[in-house]
């Protein structure tokens, strides 16, 4: 397994209160002094690139809440060895920032979108901001932050009715609509039995469209599998973290907003790179740690979840 992908949480703050991720809002957030600075993020990414990382995704929280985020994008886009720089966002601020991010060197965006019904969207996120998100989607397409991928976490008692309306976006727009199996990571998020298997979501879509056809996607570095149908402008994807195991194909590390590198989302082991950064460690010391983590990751075949209770917003998606 070639481990070449780093997800970087640039902040644990978010402007939404999604019921499966951040229902408590600002409660429990870290002091800002504990969050990695842009200089520290740039240094870690540079050293990771020297160790073989080729793809970086900026996440949060909501990365577009970070002041001067385009400056970080510009610096990371110039890192030697990086081939792909992308960003995951809830889309609220994307409309006003898409052109700036593209000019800074961002390649593409993923947008979290769990409903296209305005009331359902507000119930999911706590805010009536769907029009701004849709504007951000269209602006991302307009400036070329493509392929645009829309991520929907499916919850049985909440947004299962949105599967078809969301899937229909792929009929008319050149986007990938990806349905993600809900996997709770915290006691304060939605209950585990809200989970809907990808196979069931696919059956719902095929009951309207007929059989989906498998399709290979460029830049498909994650666990999603993609499908299309006749005359569709885009594709449908499924990320099945509950009903299947893809540990042996996982090529990613995560850098949390407080400077922990996690080889696996659900493993309890992590490595405190912030301590080295702020303790005066040289590049070689940090590089050796990264190389150790990469060796450890390459040996993973299957991980049993042992990480306990944690919020996704600080870990990097």
C-alpha angles and dihedrals in degrees: 000000000000109000103203107137129090125187112202123199104207094184140005092216123102136179092217132066103214112187094228097046118017111013093145094057114203094357112119097011118148124252110266090241088065093056119092115257121231089254090055093046091050091051094050092047092048091052092044089053089052087055095051107277107143104169130053129185121191114216140156150137084307110329094198089066088070113101111241093008088154089063090057090048090052092051094047093046087060095053109120113245098022112124102175132033118181140159138216116215141163086235099232094120098027096095092064096038106038097094092046092049092048091050090050091058106268111151105197147342140228115208123203107226119161099170142018092197106093096220093047090048091053092048090052099045104024093238138083096232104122094117091056091050093050089049089052090050093054092043090052090054091045096055095041104254087150149200088039111202124197116208120206122183105208118219119182100220095037121037108003087114088064096063096091097041090049093046089051089063087071090057093061106024132053092243137118111236107202124194114207126200110239114246115178116220099176139044090235097059129078118305120268096245090069085080116121117195116237089237090062092047090050091051090053091053094044091051086066102032106027123238117348119229121224115243134186115234129206115236089019094150096148136068097275121120116206136217138175141188136215116297094001116146092209143016142258120232135191127204108193107187094152103040098041139033120229100164093124090057098043111118100176141103125191129221111199122216090252094053106265120138112213119195089196132020094225101038118097094223119097136158124232106226092163089067089057094044093052095037094064098256116167125237093259093057092051092043091055090052091051091049090051091051091049091052090049092049093050089060095056116112102157131000125202110213109259102146094100123202116357140144118240094217094079098043105060108260 
